[in-house]
Amino acid sequence: MYRRIRHRRLSAVTNYRKRVASLRGEMRRLVVRKSNRGISVQIVEYEKSGDKVLASSNSKELKGMGWEPRCNIPTAYLTGMLLGSKLKEKGSEYILDIGLYRPIKGSVIFAAAKGFSDCGQKLHNSIEFDEARLKGAHIAKYAAAEKGKTQFSTYAKAGFDAKAMEEKFEAVKKQLAGK
């Protein structure tokens, strides 16, 4: 029987070099994954039988707080903050696991990590981010332009005003900080 070696790498799922390096550190991992429909943030711990998910958060959970956008920088920040507020313990240190995504400064993945660390959790990686982009000022500015009327039609159908994104962001952030 033929067995492919490292088929998870061939199917673009696992980078074994980074995985082994992160497992040697024996820290829990903050795993951030994005798709076109949302953002998922998880706390994962290694076990010999397989990775164990200790806590998770998804951008769909923000809908109950009045936040409609599913996959942008402010949503990623709030999703990371939601996971940070779910965790009871504050003493553990975590390492960021971005998988096969490229580490681009100012990306959605780092916004989620920034939200997680701003919630009082210790993240081994240092992350700098522009506060205006975290609040969605760039999205609100674009929505105010003429092109933004058709671009954000799904937000309008859901009753979410993209022009008032910064105010809604602050309201949801206060809800999460109060948890």
Secondary structure as GFF3:
##gff-version 3
##sequence-region A 1 179
A	DSSP	alpha_helix	7	10	.	.	.	ID=ss1
A	DSSP	alpha_helix	16	24	.	.	.	ID=ss2
A	DSSP	beta_strand	28	34	.	.	.	ID=ss3
A	DSSP	beta_strand	39	45	.	.	.	ID=ss4
A	DSSP	beta_strand	52	58	.	.	.	ID=ss5
A	DSSP	three_ten_helix	59	65	.	.	.	ID=ss6
A	DSSP	alpha_helix	73	86	.	.	.	ID=ss7
A	DSSP	beta_strand	93	97	.	.	.	ID=ss8
A	DSSP	alpha_helix	108	118	.	.	.	ID=ss9
A	DSSP	beta_strand	122	123	.	.	.	ID=ss10
A	DSSP	alpha_helix	131	135	.	.	.	ID=ss11
A	DSSP	alpha_helix	137	144	.	.	.	ID=ss12
A	DSSP	alpha_helix	148	151	.	.	.	ID=ss13
A	DSSP	alpha_helix	153	157	.	.	.	ID=ss14
A	DSSP	three_ten_helix	162	164	.	.	.	ID=ss15
A	DSSP	alpha_helix	165	177	.	.	.	ID=ss16
###
